[in-house]
């Protein structure tokens, strides 16, 4: 395929990730011949840009004027990339041969599909699914995200049980293929999220607008995970809780909205006490800060609600209780 006919861009957002680029960019270049490869840089200070120019001269670089975070960083950088499809790829991902073709086939098969993710396995334990997406994202009736192959922190071994192609609720931002037209029709990611769950919010908005989100097990990648914020980060706790509440306020059908958010506030209080006892006061305080952050954004979030919200938004009921109390 010639350069003129390439209609997909693999786009890696970078912030001080020189080591990840050095480790994983060779696999992206080797197995992405049908795509243009870009790195959007969020004002790195680790010599990433000079390294890219010297070691990977075929990779195109877009430089943001500051660190906009994950959501804003992609929104800013993607303005400079004109193509039919984007693949938003984390820098700590190893791709495999034939990872793009099955995705393009699905897009071309069904024009109502807006976003697709591949099978995401753990780089450090390659027989198991990885936390950030696994085999396709779902959501329960309390608004808790989970995946086929991962419930909260419990990960399944990959035994071929998710080698299918199926509709899902959200596609992971770790490796997110999306039609550029649909991305911009939704005004991209909500930049107020900064990072975490912004891809779920985007997929939810796409579903509310009548689009589909898909998973294909015919494509697979390996993800390290925690490359920017590790699982023990209080900032990660803060962003996940604040953004999850904002996502529900923006996308839930109104009859379900008030009662569910009130219930979630109560559950978050219990979770905060649990985090405080298990991981220390800073994690409890992160939950408190997350709620104040949600309240401060609530008026602006309400204004972003779409005209229609999908009435049946969940794939499982009472997941948190079934898992932690029922042992399922």
C-alpha positions in Angstrom: 0.0 0.0 0.0 1.4 3.3 -1.0 1.7 6.4 1.3 -1.0 8.1 -0.6 -3.6 5.4 0.1 -2.9 5.0 3.8 -6.2 5.8 5.6 -5.2 5.0 9.1 -2.9 6.7 11.6 -1.4 4.9 14.6 -1.0 7.8 17.1 1.0 7.5 20.3 0.7 10.2 23.0 4.0 10.7 24.7 5.0 12.5 27.9 8.5 11.6 29.2 8.1 8.1 27.8 11.4 7.8 25.9 12.1 4.4 27.5 8.7 3.1 26.4 9.2 4.4 22.9 12.6 2.8 22.7 11.2 -0.6 23.9 7.9 -0.8 21.9 8.0 1.5 18.9 10.0 -1.0 16.9 7.1 -3.5 17.0 4.7 -0.7 15.9 6.9 0.1 13.0 7.4 -3.5 12.0 3.8 -4.5 12.0 2.0 -1.3 10.9 3.1 -1.0 7.3 -0.4 0.0 6.2 -0.5 2.9 8.6 1.1 6.3 9.2 2.8 6.4 12.6 2.7 9.6 14.7 3.9 10.6 18.1 2.1 13.5 19.8 4.4 14.9 22.4 2.9 16.6 25.6 6.0 18.8 26.2 8.3 16.0 27.4 11.5 16.9 29.2 13.4 13.6 28.8 14.9 14.1 25.4 12.1 12.1 23.7 11.9 14.3 20.6 15.6 14.3 19.8 15.6 10.5 20.4 12.7 10.0 18.0 14.2 12.2 15.3 17.5 10.3 15.5 16.3 6.7 15.9 13.0 6.7 14.2 13.0 9.3 11.4 10.0 7.8 9.6 7.7 8.5 12.6 5.9 11.8 12.3 5.9 14.1 15.3 3.2 16.6 16.5 4.3 18.8 19.4 1.7 20.2 21.8 2.5 23.5 23.5 2.0 22.1 27.0 1.1 18.9 28.8 -2.7 18.6 28.3 -3.0 15.2 29.9 -4.4 12.2 28.0 -7.7 13.7 26.9 -6.5 17.1 26.0 -3.3 15.9 24.6 -5.0 13.7 22.0 -7.6 16.4 21.3 -4.9 19.0 20.5 -2.5 16.7 18.6 -5.2 14.9 16.5 -6.2 18.3 15.0 -3.0 18.0 12.9 -3.6 14.5 11.7 -5.9 14.0 8.7 -7.0 10.5 8.1 -10.1 8.3 8.0 -9.2 6.2 11.1 -7.2 6.8 14.2 -5.6 4.2 16.4 -4.8 5.8 19.7 -2.1 3.6 21.2 -0.4 3.8 24.6 3.4 4.0 24.5 3.8 0.9 26.7 2.1 -1.5 24.2 3.7 -4.2 22.1 1.7 -4.9 18.9 1.7 -8.1 16.9 1.6 -9.1 13.3 -1.7 -8.5 11.5 -3.1 -6.4 14.4 -4.6 -3.7 12.2 -6.2 -5.6 9.3 -9.0 -7.3 11.3 -10.0 -3.9 12.7 -10.2 -2.3 9.3 -12.2 -5.2 8.0 -14.8 -4.6 10.8 -15.0 -0.9 10.1 -15.6 -1.6 6.4 -18.1 -4.3 7.1 -20.4 -2.1 9.2 -20.5 1.7 8.9 -22.4 2.1 12.2 -19.3 0.9 14.1 -17.5 3.9 15.5 -14.8 2.4 17.7 -13.0 -1.0 18.1 -10.5 -2.5 20.4 -8.3 -5.6 20.0 -7.6 -8.3 22.6 -5.4 -6.7 25.3 -3.1 -9.1 27.1 -0.5 -8.5 29.8 3.0 -7.9 28.6 4.4 -9.2 31.8 2.2 -12.3 31.9 1.3 -13.0 28.4 -1.2 -15.8 29.0 -3.4 -13.4 31.0 -5.6 -10.5 30.1 -4.5 -7.0 31.0 -6.4 -4.6 33.3 -6.9 -1.8 30.8 -9.5 -3.3 28.5 -9.0 -7.0 28.4 -11.5 -8.5 25.9 -13.8 -5.5 25.7 -15.3 -3.1 28.2 -18.8 -3.4 29.8 -20.6 -1.5 32.6 -22.9 -2.5 35.4 -26.1 -0.8 36.5 -24.3 1.2 39.1 -21.9 2.6 36.5 -18.9 0.5 37.5 -16.7 -0.3 34.4 -15.4 -3.9 34.0 -14.3 -6.1 31.1 -14.6 -9.5 29.6 -11.6 -11.1 31.1 -11.2 -8.7 34.1 -13.6 -8.0 37.0 -12.1 -5.2 39.2 -8.6 -6.6 39.9 -9.2 -10.2 39.1 -7.8 -11.2 35.7 -8.6 -14.3 33.6 -6.2 -16.5 31.8 -6.6 -16.3 28.0 -7.8 -19.7 26.8 -9.4 -18.5 23.6 -12.8 -17.8 25.4 -12.8 -14.3 23.9 -11.6 -14.9 20.4 -14.9 -13.6 19.0 -16.0 -10.4 17.4 -18.8 -8.7 19.4 -20.4 -5.5 20.4 -19.2 -4.0 23.7 -20.0 -0.9 25.7 -16.6 0.8 25.7 -13.3 0.3 24.0 -10.1 0.8 25.9 -8.0 3.9 25.4 -4.9 1.7 25.7 -5.5 0.7 22.1 -8.5 2.6 20.7 -9.4 2.5 17.0 -12.0 5.1 16.0 -13.3 6.8 12.9 -12.0 10.3 12.9 -15.3 11.7 11.7 -17.1 10.2 14.7 -14.4 11.3 17.1 -14.8 15.0 16.0 -18.6 14.8 15.8 -18.4 14.1 19.6 -15.8 16.9 20.0 -13.2 14.3 21.0 -12.5 13.5 24.6 -13.8 15.5 27.5 -10.6 17.4 28.4 -11.9 18.1 32.0 -11.3 14.4 32.7 -7.5 14.9 32.1 -7.0 11.1 32.2 -8.9 7.9 33.2 -12.4 6.9 31.9 -12.4 9.6 29.2 -12.6 6.8 26.6 -15.7 5.3 28.4 -17.4 8.6 28.4 -16.6 9.0 24.7 -17.9 5.5 23.8 -21.1 6.2 25.9 -21.7 9.4 23.9 -21.2 7.5 20.7 -23.7 4.8 21.8 -26.2 7.5 22.8 -25.9 9.0 19.3 -26.8 5.6 17.7 -23.3 4.2 17.0 -21.7 0.8 17.9 -18.5 -0.1 19.8 -16.9 -3.4 18.9 -14.2 -5.8 20.0 -12.2 -8.2 17.8 -10.3 -11.2 19.2 -8.6 -11.5 15.8 -6.2 -8.7 16.8 -4.1 -8.7 19.9 -1.6 -6.5 21.7 0.4 -6.7 24.9 0.2 -3.9 27.5 2.5 -3.2 30.4 0.1 -0.9 32.3 0.7 1.8 34.9 3.2 3.5 32.7 2.0 7.0 33.8 0.1 6.4 37.0 0.5 3.1 38.9 -2.4 1.4 40.6 -1.3 2.7 44.0 -1.4 6.4 43.0 -3.8 8.6 45.0 -4.1 10.8 41.9 -5.4 7.7 40.0 -8.0 7.1 42.7 -9.1 10.7 42.5 -9.4 10.8 38.7 -11.2 7.5 38.5 -13.9 8.4 41.1 -14.4 12.0 39.9 -14.5 11.1 36.3 -16.9 8.2 36.8 -19.4 10.4 38.6 -19.1 13.0 35.9 -19.6 10.4 33.2 -22.8 9.2 34.7 -24.2 12.7 35.2 -23.5 13.4 31.5 -24.8 10.1 30.0 -27.4 8.4 32.2 -31.1 8.5 31.3 -32.7 11.1 33.6 -35.1 8.8 35.5 -32.1 6.7 36.7 -29.8 9.6 37.3 -30.6 11.1 40.7 -31.1 8.0 42.7 -28.1 6.2 41.1 -25.6 9.1 41.8 -26.9 9.4 45.4 -26.4 5.6 45.8 -22.9 5.8 44.3 -21.9 8.7 46.6 -22.8 6.4 49.6 -20.8 3.5 48.1 -17.9 5.8 47.5 -17.9 6.8 51.1 -17.7 3.1 52.1 -14.9 2.6 49.5 -13.0 5.7 50.9 -13.0 4.2 54.4 -11.8 0.8 53.0 -9.0 2.6 51.1 -8.1 4.5 54.1 -7.8 1.4 56.3 -6.0 -0.7 53.6 -3.8 1.9 51.9 -3.6 4.9 54.3 -5.3 8.3 54.8 -4.1 9.8 51.5 -6.4 7.4 49.6 -9.3 8.3 51.8 -8.6 11.9 51.1 -8.4 11.2 47.4 -12.0 10.0 47.5 -13.1 13.1 49.4 -11.3 15.4 46.9 -12.9 13.4 44.0 -16.4 14.3 45.2 -15.6 17.9 45.6 -14.0 17.9 42.1 -17.2 16.3 40.8 -19.5 18.9 42.5 -17.4 21.8 41.2 -17.8 20.5 37.6 -21.4 19.4 37.9 -23.0 22.5 36.3 -20.7 22.3 33.3 -21.2 18.6 33.0 -25.0 19.0 33.0 -24.7 21.3 30.0 -22.9 18.6 28.0 -25.7 16.1 28.3 -27.0 15.0 24.9 -30.6 15.1 23.8 -31.0 11.3 24.1 -29.6 8.8 26.5 -29.8 5.1 26.0 -32.3 3.6 28.4 -30.6 0.2 28.8 -27.0 1.1 29.4 -25.6 -1.8 31.4 -24.7 -5.4 30.7 -24.6 -6.7 34.3 -26.5 -5.9 37.5 -25.0 -5.3 41.0 -21.6 -6.4 39.9 -19.8 -5.0 42.9 -22.0 -7.0 45.3 -21.9 -10.2 43.3 -18.1 -10.0 43.2 -17.1 -8.8 46.7 -19.9 -10.3 48.7 -20.9 -13.3 46.5 -17.4 -14.3 45.4 -18.4 -14.4 41.7 
